[in-house]
Each structure stands twice: as structure tokens, then as C-alpha cells.
Amino acid sequence: MVYDCFQFFNELDMLYIRMKVLNDVVDRFVVSEATETFSGLKKPLLFEENREMFREFEHKIIHQVVEDTVGDTTHAR
């Protein structure tokens, strides 16, 4: 199986293009999205809020939500 794994912040259009281009060669898309930014600010789960946009790839998507970031500084995260 071929997995495409990536961190997601807010690039919805780029993510859609990525999935469209790779759809024929990838078995699973692993979308890793954190509930905090690298600077420690809270952020909404934009992928989940816009999941309908990716319905044609739904059967291939694994959405990994990261809630337990480690470290107190940008570089530690």
C-alpha cells in the first residue's frame, strides 16, 4: 500500500489539488492536523470543518488529530 502522509494547517485548495493529482497512485491519504499552531495558539480543525470538500477521496482519508503537542517553545513543538 502507498500512503501519502502530511501535516495540514489551512491549505484547503492545495490539499484538494494534492489529492486529485495523487489519487490514482495513493491508497491512503493521512492528514495530520493539530489543535494548536507551532507557536502554541489554539486553532480550529479546518480539515474536519471542510471535509465535504474532499468527499470523492473519503474512502482513502485517515484524519489524525494531534491534541498533545510536546514542548513549550516553537522549536520544541
Phi and psi restraints in degrees (range 20) as a CNS / XPLOR table:
assign (resid 1 and name C) (resid 2 and name N)
       (resid 2 and name CA) (resid 2 and name C) 1.0 -109.6 20.0 2
assign (resid 2 and name N) (resid 2 and name CA)
       (resid 2 and name C) (resid 3 and name N) 1.0 122.9 20.0 2
assign (resid 2 and name C) (resid 3 and name N)
       (resid 3 and name CA) (resid 3 and name C) 1.0 -110.4 20.0 2
assign (resid 3 and name N) (resid 3 and name CA)
       (resid 3 and name C) (resid 4 and name N) 1.0 135.7 20.0 2
assign (resid 3 and name C) (resid 4 and name N)
       (resid 4 and name CA) (resid 4 and name C) 1.0 -109.5 20.0 2
assign (resid 4 and name N) (resid 4 and name CA)
       (resid 4 and name C) (resid 5 and name N) 1.0 111.2 20.0 2
assign (resid 4 and name C) (resid 5 and name N)
       (resid 5 and name CA) (resid 5 and name C) 1.0 -113.8 20.0 2
assign (resid 5 and name N) (resid 5 and name CA)
       (resid 5 and name C) (resid 6 and name N) 1.0 135.6 20.0 2
assign (resid 5 and name C) (resid 6 and name N)
       (resid 6 and name CA) (resid 6 and name C) 1.0 -158.9 20.0 2
assign (resid 6 and name N) (resid 6 and name CA)
       (resid 6 and name C) (resid 7 and name N) 1.0 155.6 20.0 2
assign (resid 6 and name C) (resid 7 and name N)
       (resid 7 and name CA) (resid 7 and name C) 1.0 -86.2 20.0 2
assign (resid 7 and name N) (resid 7 and name CA)
       (resid 7 and name C) (resid 8 and name N) 1.0 137.4 20.0 2
assign (resid 7 and name C) (resid 8 and name N)
       (resid 8 and name CA) (resid 8 and name C) 1.0 -117.4 20.0 2
assign (resid 8 and name N) (resid 8 and name CA)
       (resid 8 and name C) (resid 9 and name N) 1.0 135.0 20.0 2
assign (resid 8 and name C) (resid 9 and name N)
       (resid 9 and name CA) (resid 9 and name C) 1.0 -113.8 20.0 2
assign (resid 9 and name N) (resid 9 and name CA)
       (resid 9 and name C) (resid 10 and name N) 1.0 -70.1 20.0 2
assign (resid 9 and name C) (resid 10 and name N)
       (resid 10 and name CA) (resid 10 and name C) 1.0 -153.7 20.0 2
assign (resid 10 and name N) (resid 10 and name CA)
       (resid 10 and name C) (resid 11 and name N) 1.0 15.2 20.0 2
assign (resid 10 and name C) (resid 11 and name N)
       (resid 11 and name CA) (resid 11 and name C) 1.0 -87.2 20.0 2
assign (resid 11 and name N) (resid 11 and name CA)
       (resid 11 and name C) (resid 12 and name N) 1.0 67.0 20.0 2
assign (resid 11 and name C) (resid 12 and name N)
       (resid 12 and name CA) (resid 12 and name C) 1.0 -60.9 20.0 2
assign (resid 12 and name N) (resid 12 and name CA)
       (resid 12 and name C) (resid 13 and name N) 1.0 -47.1 20.0 2
assign (resid 12 and name C) (resid 13 and name N)
       (resid 13 and name CA) (resid 13 and name C) 1.0 -65.2 20.0 2
assign (resid 13 and name N) (resid 13 and name CA)
       (resid 13 and name C) (resid 14 and name N) 1.0 -41.6 20.0 2
assign (resid 13 and name C) (resid 14 and name N)
       (resid 14 and name CA) (resid 14 and name C) 1.0 -64.9 20.0 2
assign (resid 14 and name N) (resid 14 and name CA)
       (resid 14 and name C) (resid 15 and name N) 1.0 -37.7 20.0 2
assign (resid 14 and name C) (resid 15 and name N)
       (resid 15 and name CA) (resid 15 and name C) 1.0 -65.1 20.0 2
assign (resid 15 and name N) (resid 15 and name CA)
       (resid 15 and name C) (resid 16 and name N) 1.0 -41.6 20.0 2
assign (resid 15 and name C) (resid 16 and name N)
       (resid 16 and name CA) (resid 16 and name C) 1.0 -61.5 20.0 2
assign (resid 16 and name N) (resid 16 and name CA)
       (resid 16 and name C) (resid 17 and name N) 1.0 -46.1 20.0 2
assign (resid 16 and name C) (resid 17 and name N)
       (resid 17 and name CA) (resid 17 and name C) 1.0 -61.3 20.0 2
assign (resid 17 and name N) (resid 17 and name CA)
       (resid 17 and name C) (resid 18 and name N) 1.0 -43.1 20.0 2
assign (resid 17 and name C) (resid 18 and name N)
       (resid 18 and name CA) (resid 18 and name C) 1.0 -57.6 20.0 2
assign (resid 18 and name N) (resid 18 and name CA)
       (resid 18 and name C) (resid 19 and name N) 1.0 -47.9 20.0 2
assign (resid 18 and name C) (resid 19 and name N)
       (resid 19 and name CA) (resid 19 and name C) 1.0 -66.7 20.0 2
assign (resid 19 and name N) (resid 19 and name CA)
       (resid 19 and name C) (resid 20 and name N) 1.0 -38.0 20.0 2
assign (resid 19 and name C) (resid 20 and name N)
       (resid 20 and name CA) (resid 20 and name C) 1.0 -63.2 20.0 2
assign (resid 20 and name N) (resid 20 and name CA)
       (resid 20 and name C) (resid 21 and name N) 1.0 -46.0 20.0 2
assign (resid 20 and name C) (resid 21 and name N)
       (resid 21 and name CA) (resid 21 and name C) 1.0 -68.2 20.0 2
assign (resid 21 and name N) (resid 21 and name CA)
       (resid 21 and name C) (resid 22 and name N) 1.0 -40.5 20.0 2
assign (resid 21 and name C) (resid 22 and name N)
       (resid 22 and name CA) (resid 22 and name C) 1.0 -92.4 20.0 2
assign (resid 22 and name N) (resid 22 and name CA)
       (resid 22 and name C) (resid 23 and name N) 1.0 -5.0 20.0 2
assign (resid 22 and name C) (resid 23 and name N)
       (resid 23 and name CA) (resid 23 and name C) 1.0 -52.4 20.0 2
assign (resid 23 and name N) (resid 23 and name CA)
       (resid 23 and name C) (resid 24 and name N) 1.0 -39.7 20.0 2
assign (resid 23 and name C) (resid 24 and name N)
       (resid 24 and name CA) (resid 24 and name C) 1.0 -76.4 20.0 2
assign (resid 24 and name N) (resid 24 and name CA)
       (resid 24 and name C) (resid 25 and name N) 1.0 -15.4 20.0 2
assign (resid 24 and name C) (resid 25 and name N)
       (resid 25 and name CA) (resid 25 and name C) 1.0 -116.8 20.0 2
assign (resid 25 and name N) (resid 25 and name CA)
       (resid 25 and name C) (resid 26 and name N) 1.0 -3.0 20.0 2
assign (resid 25 and name C) (resid 26 and name N)
       (resid 26 and name CA) (resid 26 and name C) 1.0 -114.8 20.0 2
assign (resid 26 and name N) (resid 26 and name CA)
       (resid 26 and name C) (resid 27 and name N) 1.0 137.7 20.0 2
assign (resid 26 and name C) (resid 27 and name N)
       (resid 27 and name CA) (resid 27 and name C) 1.0 -90.0 20.0 2
assign (resid 27 and name N) (resid 27 and name CA)
       (resid 27 and name C) (resid 28 and name N) 1.0 -33.8 20.0 2
assign (resid 27 and name C) (resid 28 and name N)
       (resid 28 and name CA) (resid 28 and name C) 1.0 -142.3 20.0 2
assign (resid 28 and name N) (resid 28 and name CA)
       (resid 28 and name C) (resid 29 and name N) 1.0 139.8 20.0 2
assign (resid 28 and name C) (resid 29 and name N)
       (resid 29 and name CA) (resid 29 and name C) 1.0 -106.4 20.0 2
assign (resid 29 and name N) (resid 29 and name CA)
       (resid 29 and name C) (resid 30 and name N) 1.0 121.4 20.0 2
assign (resid 29 and name C) (resid 30 and name N)
       (resid 30 and name CA) (resid 30 and name C) 1.0 -104.9 20.0 2
assign (resid 30 and name N) (resid 30 and name CA)
       (resid 30 and name C) (resid 31 and name N) 1.0 108.2 20.0 2
assign (resid 30 and name C) (resid 31 and name N)
       (resid 31 and name CA) (resid 31 and name C) 1.0 -97.9 20.0 2
assign (resid 31 and name N) (resid 31 and name CA)
       (resid 31 and name C) (resid 32 and name N) 1.0 111.7 20.0 2
assign (resid 31 and name C) (resid 32 and name N)
       (resid 32 and name CA) (resid 32 and name C) 1.0 -101.4 20.0 2
assign (resid 32 and name N) (resid 32 and name CA)
       (resid 32 and name C) (resid 33 and name N) 1.0 119.4 20.0 2
assign (resid 32 and name C) (resid 33 and name N)
       (resid 33 and name CA) (resid 33 and name C) 1.0 -132.9 20.0 2
assign (resid 33 and name N) (resid 33 and name CA)
       (resid 33 and name C) (resid 34 and name N) 1.0 129.6 20.0 2
assign (resid 33 and name C) (resid 34 and name N)
       (resid 34 and name CA) (resid 34 and name C) 1.0 -96.3 20.0 2
assign (resid 34 and name N) (resid 34 and name CA)
       (resid 34 and name C) (resid 35 and name N) 1.0 157.1 20.0 2
assign (resid 34 and name C) (resid 35 and name N)
       (resid 35 and name CA) (resid 35 and name C) 1.0 -88.6 20.0 2
assign (resid 35 and name N) (resid 35 and name CA)
       (resid 35 and name C) (resid 36 and name N) 1.0 0.0 20.0 2
assign (resid 35 and name C) (resid 36 and name N)
       (resid 36 and name CA) (resid 36 and name C) 1.0 -134.7 20.0 2
assign (resid 36 and name N) (resid 36 and name CA)
       (resid 36 and name C) (resid 37 and name N) 1.0 153.1 20.0 2
assign (resid 36 and name C) (resid 37 and name N)
       (resid 37 and name CA) (resid 37 and name C) 1.0 -79.3 20.0 2
assign (resid 37 and name N) (resid 37 and name CA)
       (resid 37 and name C) (resid 38 and name N) 1.0 171.9 20.0 2
assign (resid 37 and name C) (resid 38 and name N)
       (resid 38 and name CA) (resid 38 and name C) 1.0 -64.7 20.0 2
assign (resid 38 and name N) (resid 38 and name CA)
       (resid 38 and name C) (resid 39 and name N) 1.0 -22.8 20.0 2
assign (resid 38 and name C) (resid 39 and name N)
       (resid 39 and name CA) (resid 39 and name C) 1.0 -87.8 20.0 2
assign (resid 39 and name N) (resid 39 and name CA)
       (resid 39 and name C) (resid 40 and name N) 1.0 2.4 20.0 2
assign (resid 39 and name C) (resid 40 and name N)
       (resid 40 and name CA) (resid 40 and name C) 1.0 93.1 20.0 2
assign (resid 40 and name N) (resid 40 and name CA)
       (resid 40 and name C) (resid 41 and name N) 1.0 4.1 20.0 2
assign (resid 40 and name C) (resid 41 and name N)
       (resid 41 and name CA) (resid 41 and name C) 1.0 -80.3 20.0 2
assign (resid 41 and name N) (resid 41 and name CA)
       (resid 41 and name C) (resid 42 and name N) 1.0 143.5 20.0 2
assign (resid 41 and name C) (resid 42 and name N)
       (resid 42 and name CA) (resid 42 and name C) 1.0 -66.6 20.0 2
assign (resid 42 and name N) (resid 42 and name CA)
       (resid 42 and name C) (resid 43 and name N) 1.0 143.7 20.0 2
assign (resid 42 and name C) (resid 43 and name N)
       (resid 43 and name CA) (resid 43 and name C) 1.0 -139.0 20.0 2
assign (resid 43 and name N) (resid 43 and name CA)
       (resid 43 and name C) (resid 44 and name N) 1.0 148.0 20.0 2
assign (resid 43 and name C) (resid 44 and name N)
       (resid 44 and name CA) (resid 44 and name C) 1.0 -73.5 20.0 2
assign (resid 44 and name N) (resid 44 and name CA)
       (resid 44 and name C) (resid 45 and name N) 1.0 158.8 20.0 2
assign (resid 44 and name C) (resid 45 and name N)
       (resid 45 and name CA) (resid 45 and name C) 1.0 -84.4 20.0 2
assign (resid 45 and name N) (resid 45 and name CA)
       (resid 45 and name C) (resid 46 and name N) 1.0 87.9 20.0 2
assign (resid 45 and name C) (resid 46 and name N)
       (resid 46 and name CA) (resid 46 and name C) 1.0 -66.7 20.0 2
assign (resid 46 and name N) (resid 46 and name CA)
       (resid 46 and name C) (resid 47 and name N) 1.0 -33.8 20.0 2
assign (resid 46 and name C) (resid 47 and name N)
       (resid 47 and name CA) (resid 47 and name C) 1.0 -62.3 20.0 2
assign (resid 47 and name N) (resid 47 and name CA)
       (resid 47 and name C) (resid 48 and name N) 1.0 -47.6 20.0 2
assign (resid 47 and name C) (resid 48 and name N)
       (resid 48 and name CA) (resid 48 and name C) 1.0 -61.4 20.0 2
assign (resid 48 and name N) (resid 48 and name CA)
       (resid 48 and name C) (resid 49 and name N) 1.0 -41.1 20.0 2
assign (resid 48 and name C) (resid 49 and name N)
       (resid 49 and name CA) (resid 49 and name C) 1.0 -65.7 20.0 2
assign (resid 49 and name N) (resid 49 and name CA)
       (resid 49 and name C) (resid 50 and name N) 1.0 -23.7 20.0 2
assign (resid 49 and name C) (resid 50 and name N)
       (resid 50 and name CA) (resid 50 and name C) 1.0 -118.3 20.0 2
assign (resid 50 and name N) (resid 50 and name CA)
       (resid 50 and name C) (resid 51 and name N) 1.0 22.2 20.0 2
assign (resid 50 and name C) (resid 51 and name N)
       (resid 51 and name CA) (resid 51 and name C) 1.0 -58.4 20.0 2
assign (resid 51 and name N) (resid 51 and name CA)
       (resid 51 and name C) (resid 52 and name N) 1.0 -31.4 20.0 2
assign (resid 51 and name C) (resid 52 and name N)
       (resid 52 and name CA) (resid 52 and name C) 1.0 -57.4 20.0 2
assign (resid 52 and name N) (resid 52 and name CA)
       (resid 52 and name C) (resid 53 and name N) 1.0 -31.0 20.0 2
assign (resid 52 and name C) (resid 53 and name N)
       (resid 53 and name CA) (resid 53 and name C) 1.0 -61.0 20.0 2
assign (resid 53 and name N) (resid 53 and name CA)
       (resid 53 and name C) (resid 54 and name N) 1.0 -23.2 20.0 2
assign (resid 53 and name C) (resid 54 and name N)
       (resid 54 and name CA) (resid 54 and name C) 1.0 -112.1 20.0 2
assign (resid 54 and name N) (resid 54 and name CA)
       (resid 54 and name C) (resid 55 and name N) 1.0 21.4 20.0 2
assign (resid 54 and name C) (resid 55 and name N)
       (resid 55 and name CA) (resid 55 and name C) 1.0 -58.8 20.0 2
assign (resid 55 and name N) (resid 55 and name CA)
       (resid 55 and name C) (resid 56 and name N) 1.0 -30.6 20.0 2
assign (resid 55 and name C) (resid 56 and name N)
       (resid 56 and name CA) (resid 56 and name C) 1.0 -68.8 20.0 2
assign (resid 56 and name N) (resid 56 and name CA)
       (resid 56 and name C) (resid 57 and name N) 1.0 -17.1 20.0 2
assign (resid 56 and name C) (resid 57 and name N)
       (resid 57 and name CA) (resid 57 and name C) 1.0 -108.2 20.0 2
assign (resid 57 and name N) (resid 57 and name CA)
       (resid 57 and name C) (resid 58 and name N) 1.0 2.8 20.0 2
assign (resid 57 and name C) (resid 58 and name N)
       (resid 58 and name CA) (resid 58 and name C) 1.0 -49.7 20.0 2
assign (resid 58 and name N) (resid 58 and name CA)
       (resid 58 and name C) (resid 59 and name N) 1.0 -39.9 20.0 2
assign (resid 58 and name C) (resid 59 and name N)
       (resid 59 and name CA) (resid 59 and name C) 1.0 -68.0 20.0 2
assign (resid 59 and name N) (resid 59 and name CA)
       (resid 59 and name C) (resid 60 and name N) 1.0 -11.3 20.0 2
assign (resid 59 and name C) (resid 60 and name N)
       (resid 60 and name CA) (resid 60 and name C) 1.0 -109.4 20.0 2
assign (resid 60 and name N) (resid 60 and name CA)
       (resid 60 and name C) (resid 61 and name N) 1.0 -6.3 20.0 2
assign (resid 60 and name C) (resid 61 and name N)
       (resid 61 and name CA) (resid 61 and name C) 1.0 -91.5 20.0 2
assign (resid 61 and name N) (resid 61 and name CA)
       (resid 61 and name C) (resid 62 and name N) 1.0 132.0 20.0 2
assign (resid 61 and name C) (resid 62 and name N)
       (resid 62 and name CA) (resid 62 and name C) 1.0 -116.9 20.0 2
assign (resid 62 and name N) (resid 62 and name CA)
       (resid 62 and name C) (resid 63 and name N) 1.0 114.7 20.0 2
assign (resid 62 and name C) (resid 63 and name N)
       (resid 63 and name CA) (resid 63 and name C) 1.0 -98.8 20.0 2
assign (resid 63 and name N) (resid 63 and name CA)
       (resid 63 and name C) (resid 64 and name N) 1.0 112.5 20.0 2
assign (resid 63 and name C) (resid 64 and name N)
       (resid 64 and name CA) (resid 64 and name C) 1.0 -101.9 20.0 2
assign (resid 64 and name N) (resid 64 and name CA)
       (resid 64 and name C) (resid 65 and name N) 1.0 116.2 20.0 2
assign (resid 64 and name C) (resid 65 and name N)
       (resid 65 and name CA) (resid 65 and name C) 1.0 -97.0 20.0 2
assign (resid 65 and name N) (resid 65 and name CA)
       (resid 65 and name C) (resid 66 and name N) 1.0 123.9 20.0 2
assign (resid 65 and name C) (resid 66 and name N)
       (resid 66 and name CA) (resid 66 and name C) 1.0 -101.9 20.0 2
assign (resid 66 and name N) (resid 66 and name CA)
       (resid 66 and name C) (resid 67 and name N) 1.0 113.1 20.0 2
assign (resid 66 and name C) (resid 67 and name N)
       (resid 67 and name CA) (resid 67 and name C) 1.0 -110.8 20.0 2
assign (resid 67 and name N) (resid 67 and name CA)
       (resid 67 and name C) (resid 68 and name N) 1.0 -12.2 20.0 2
assign (resid 67 and name C) (resid 68 and name N)
       (resid 68 and name CA) (resid 68 and name C) 1.0 -116.2 20.0 2
assign (resid 68 and name N) (resid 68 and name CA)
       (resid 68 and name C) (resid 69 and name N) 1.0 69.0 20.0 2
assign (resid 68 and name C) (resid 69 and name N)
       (resid 69 and name CA) (resid 69 and name C) 1.0 -69.5 20.0 2
assign (resid 69 and name N) (resid 69 and name CA)
       (resid 69 and name C) (resid 70 and name N) 1.0 147.3 20.0 2
assign (resid 69 and name C) (resid 70 and name N)
       (resid 70 and name CA) (resid 70 and name C) 1.0 -108.7 20.0 2
assign (resid 70 and name N) (resid 70 and name CA)
       (resid 70 and name C) (resid 71 and name N) 1.0 137.5 20.0 2
assign (resid 70 and name C) (resid 71 and name N)
       (resid 71 and name CA) (resid 71 and name C) 1.0 104.5 20.0 2
assign (resid 71 and name N) (resid 71 and name CA)
       (resid 71 and name C) (resid 72 and name N) 1.0 154.4 20.0 2
assign (resid 71 and name C) (resid 72 and name N)
       (resid 72 and name CA) (resid 72 and name C) 1.0 -102.6 20.0 2
assign (resid 72 and name N) (resid 72 and name CA)
       (resid 72 and name C) (resid 73 and name N) 1.0 -7.7 20.0 2
assign (resid 72 and name C) (resid 73 and name N)
       (resid 73 and name CA) (resid 73 and name C) 1.0 -120.6 20.0 2
assign (resid 73 and name N) (resid 73 and name CA)
       (resid 73 and name C) (resid 74 and name N) 1.0 164.3 20.0 2
assign (resid 73 and name C) (resid 74 and name N)
       (resid 74 and name CA) (resid 74 and name C) 1.0 -56.0 20.0 2
assign (resid 74 and name N) (resid 74 and name CA)
       (resid 74 and name C) (resid 75 and name N) 1.0 -44.9 20.0 2
assign (resid 74 and name C) (resid 75 and name N)
       (resid 75 and name CA) (resid 75 and name C) 1.0 -70.7 20.0 2
assign (resid 75 and name N) (resid 75 and name CA)
       (resid 75 and name C) (resid 76 and name N) 1.0 -30.2 20.0 2
assign (resid 75 and name C) (resid 76 and name N)
       (resid 76 and name CA) (resid 76 and name C) 1.0 -73.0 20.0 2
assign (resid 76 and name N) (resid 76 and name CA)
       (resid 76 and name C) (resid 77 and name N) 1.0 -30.7 20.0 2
